[in-house]
Amino acid sequence: NDYKKAITLCNTAIELQEGADAYYYLGMAYLGDQDEENAKSAFVSLKDNYPESDHIDDISEYLSE
């Protein structure tokens, strides 16, 4: 439940090597931290960069808001 640490770690992972999982977990960490704006931004990046990701179905409800 240390969302701030998770956000930092996910951002570091994205800087080192982008990946669908990093964007997904970054968005989920932002949601846990009650930061819906940044969560949506992470999910949009996931959708734009990895449209075939297995996580797309999981985030579709957040993208439609």
Rosetta constraint file for C-alpha pairs under 8 A:
AtomPair CA 1 CA 32 HARMONIC 7.80 0.50
AtomPair CA 2 CA 6 HARMONIC 6.38 0.50
AtomPair CA 3 CA 7 HARMONIC 6.03 0.50
AtomPair CA 3 CA 29 HARMONIC 5.21 0.50
AtomPair CA 3 CA 30 HARMONIC 7.02 0.50
AtomPair CA 3 CA 32 HARMONIC 6.30 0.50
AtomPair CA 3 CA 33 HARMONIC 5.73 0.50
AtomPair CA 4 CA 8 HARMONIC 6.30 0.50
AtomPair CA 4 CA 29 HARMONIC 7.55 0.50
AtomPair CA 4 CA 33 HARMONIC 7.21 0.50
AtomPair CA 5 CA 9 HARMONIC 6.16 0.50
AtomPair CA 6 CA 10 HARMONIC 6.05 0.50
AtomPair CA 6 CA 26 HARMONIC 7.23 0.50
AtomPair CA 6 CA 29 HARMONIC 6.18 0.50
AtomPair CA 7 CA 11 HARMONIC 6.12 0.50
AtomPair CA 7 CA 26 HARMONIC 5.60 0.50
AtomPair CA 7 CA 29 HARMONIC 5.89 0.50
AtomPair CA 7 CA 30 HARMONIC 6.87 0.50
AtomPair CA 8 CA 12 HARMONIC 6.22 0.50
AtomPair CA 9 CA 13 HARMONIC 6.21 0.50
AtomPair CA 10 CA 14 HARMONIC 6.20 0.50
AtomPair CA 10 CA 22 HARMONIC 5.44 0.50
AtomPair CA 10 CA 23 HARMONIC 7.30 0.50
AtomPair CA 10 CA 25 HARMONIC 6.90 0.50
AtomPair CA 10 CA 26 HARMONIC 5.40 0.50
AtomPair CA 11 CA 15 HARMONIC 6.23 0.50
AtomPair CA 11 CA 22 HARMONIC 7.64 0.50
AtomPair CA 11 CA 26 HARMONIC 7.17 0.50
AtomPair CA 12 CA 16 HARMONIC 6.23 0.50
AtomPair CA 13 CA 17 HARMONIC 5.93 0.50
AtomPair CA 13 CA 18 HARMONIC 6.77 0.50
AtomPair CA 13 CA 22 HARMONIC 6.38 0.50
AtomPair CA 14 CA 18 HARMONIC 4.32 0.50
AtomPair CA 14 CA 19 HARMONIC 6.68 0.50
AtomPair CA 14 CA 22 HARMONIC 6.15 0.50
AtomPair CA 14 CA 23 HARMONIC 7.39 0.50
AtomPair CA 18 CA 22 HARMONIC 6.91 0.50
AtomPair CA 18 CA 23 HARMONIC 7.90 0.50
AtomPair CA 19 CA 23 HARMONIC 6.64 0.50
AtomPair CA 20 CA 24 HARMONIC 6.17 0.50
AtomPair CA 20 CA 46 HARMONIC 5.84 0.50
AtomPair CA 20 CA 49 HARMONIC 7.83 0.50
AtomPair CA 20 CA 50 HARMONIC 6.09 0.50
AtomPair CA 20 CA 53 HARMONIC 6.53 0.50
AtomPair CA 20 CA 55 HARMONIC 7.78 0.50
AtomPair CA 21 CA 25 HARMONIC 6.01 0.50
AtomPair CA 21 CA 55 HARMONIC 7.95 0.50
AtomPair CA 22 CA 26 HARMONIC 5.92 0.50
AtomPair CA 23 CA 27 HARMONIC 6.13 0.50
AtomPair CA 23 CA 42 HARMONIC 5.49 0.50
AtomPair CA 23 CA 43 HARMONIC 6.56 0.50
AtomPair CA 23 CA 45 HARMONIC 7.02 0.50
AtomPair CA 23 CA 46 HARMONIC 5.54 0.50
AtomPair CA 24 CA 28 HARMONIC 6.27 0.50
AtomPair CA 24 CA 42 HARMONIC 7.02 0.50
AtomPair CA 24 CA 43 HARMONIC 6.40 0.50
AtomPair CA 24 CA 46 HARMONIC 6.69 0.50
AtomPair CA 24 CA 55 HARMONIC 6.94 0.50
AtomPair CA 25 CA 29 HARMONIC 5.97 0.50
AtomPair CA 26 CA 30 HARMONIC 6.23 0.50
AtomPair CA 26 CA 39 HARMONIC 7.13 0.50
AtomPair CA 26 CA 42 HARMONIC 6.50 0.50
AtomPair CA 27 CA 31 HARMONIC 6.24 0.50
AtomPair CA 27 CA 38 HARMONIC 7.06 0.50
AtomPair CA 27 CA 39 HARMONIC 4.06 0.50
AtomPair CA 27 CA 40 HARMONIC 6.74 0.50
AtomPair CA 27 CA 41 HARMONIC 7.66 0.50
AtomPair CA 27 CA 42 HARMONIC 5.09 0.50
AtomPair CA 27 CA 43 HARMONIC 5.92 0.50
AtomPair CA 28 CA 32 HARMONIC 6.22 0.50
AtomPair CA 28 CA 39 HARMONIC 6.65 0.50
AtomPair CA 29 CA 33 HARMONIC 6.19 0.50
AtomPair CA 29 CA 39 HARMONIC 7.65 0.50
AtomPair CA 30 CA 34 HARMONIC 6.24 0.50
AtomPair CA 30 CA 35 HARMONIC 5.06 0.50
AtomPair CA 30 CA 36 HARMONIC 6.56 0.50
AtomPair CA 30 CA 38 HARMONIC 6.34 0.50
AtomPair CA 30 CA 39 HARMONIC 4.98 0.50
AtomPair CA 31 CA 35 HARMONIC 5.52 0.50
AtomPair CA 31 CA 36 HARMONIC 5.61 0.50
AtomPair CA 31 CA 39 HARMONIC 5.77 0.50
AtomPair CA 35 CA 39 HARMONIC 6.27 0.50
AtomPair CA 36 CA 40 HARMONIC 6.04 0.50
AtomPair CA 37 CA 41 HARMONIC 6.36 0.50
AtomPair CA 38 CA 42 HARMONIC 6.21 0.50
AtomPair CA 39 CA 43 HARMONIC 6.23 0.50
AtomPair CA 40 CA 44 HARMONIC 6.06 0.50
AtomPair CA 40 CA 62 HARMONIC 6.53 0.50
AtomPair CA 40 CA 63 HARMONIC 6.61 0.50
AtomPair CA 41 CA 45 HARMONIC 6.26 0.50
AtomPair CA 42 CA 46 HARMONIC 6.22 0.50
AtomPair CA 43 CA 47 HARMONIC 6.18 0.50
AtomPair CA 43 CA 59 HARMONIC 6.71 0.50
AtomPair CA 43 CA 62 HARMONIC 7.78 0.50
AtomPair CA 43 CA 63 HARMONIC 7.17 0.50
AtomPair CA 44 CA 48 HARMONIC 5.99 0.50
AtomPair CA 44 CA 63 HARMONIC 7.11 0.50
AtomPair CA 45 CA 49 HARMONIC 5.87 0.50
AtomPair CA 45 CA 50 HARMONIC 7.98 0.50
AtomPair CA 46 CA 50 HARMONIC 5.45 0.50
AtomPair CA 46 CA 51 HARMONIC 7.17 0.50
AtomPair CA 46 CA 53 HARMONIC 7.99 0.50
AtomPair CA 46 CA 56 HARMONIC 7.86 0.50
AtomPair CA 47 CA 51 HARMONIC 4.83 0.50
AtomPair CA 47 CA 53 HARMONIC 7.82 0.50
AtomPair CA 47 CA 56 HARMONIC 6.57 0.50
AtomPair CA 51 CA 56 HARMONIC 6.99 0.50
AtomPair CA 52 CA 56 HARMONIC 7.36 0.50
AtomPair CA 54 CA 58 HARMONIC 7.94 0.50
AtomPair CA 55 CA 59 HARMONIC 6.46 0.50
AtomPair CA 56 CA 60 HARMONIC 6.08 0.50
AtomPair CA 59 CA 63 HARMONIC 6.49 0.50
AtomPair CA 60 CA 64 HARMONIC 6.35 0.50
AtomPair CA 61 CA 65 HARMONIC 6.90 0.50
